[in-house]
Amino acid sequence: MIPAQAEIEIPLLEALRDLGGEAQPGRLYPLITARFPQLTQEDLTATLKHGERKWINRIQWTRQALITAGDVASPQRGVWAITEQGRRRLAENGHGEAEEARRSTSASISLVDLYEK
């Protein structure tokens, strides 16, 4: 089942942040898709009446909602960019760069390391 638009917002913002703040959609789609391992091949290939893939369309509508909310901007045609407001949203929801670094560091510490400290 394709995730709801609200479920895609944070992964889209994180992907933009991780790519340096802005990117073309083609670079974002695989990163966002990787965040949803439950997507089946059927989900990824399902199309709308006019032939566009439903999953890509959902990501694009999510981007539009984030633009309306002020979390994403389009500095030039074909480029999506996270705004400062979008960065604050990630930080406020525990998805900031410092939080990601802490998670990756803590995930690499073994139980033995914790016990010996």
Residue pairs with C-beta under 8 A, 6 or more apart in sequence:
1 38
1 43
2 39
2 43
2 46
2 54
2 55
2 58
3 36
3 39
3 58
5 58
5 61
5 62
5 65
8 32
8 58
8 59
8 62
9 62
9 65
9 66
9 71
10 90
10 93
10 95
11 31
11 32
11 35
11 36
12 28
12 32
12 59
12 62
12 63
12 66
12 72
13 66
13 71
13 72
13 82
13 86
13 89
13 90
13 95
14 35
14 90
14 95
14 100
15 23
15 28
15 31
15 32
15 35
16 22
16 23
16 28
16 72
16 80
16 81
16 82
16 86
17 82
17 86
17 87
17 90
17 97
18 31
19 27
19 28
19 31
21 81
21 82
22 75
22 79
22 80
22 81
22 82
23 79
23 80
24 78
24 79
24 80
25 59
25 60
25 63
25 78
25 80
28 59
28 80
29 56
29 59
32 59
33 39
33 44
33 55
39 55
43 54
43 55
44 53
44 55
45 53
46 53
46 54
46 55
47 53
47 54
48 54
48 57
63 72
63 80
66 72
66 86
67 73
67 74
69 85
70 83
70 85
70 86
71 82
71 83
71 85
71 86
71 89
72 80
72 81
72 82
72 83
72 86
73 80
73 81
73 82
73 83
74 80
74 81
75 81
87 96
90 96
91 97
91 98
91 99
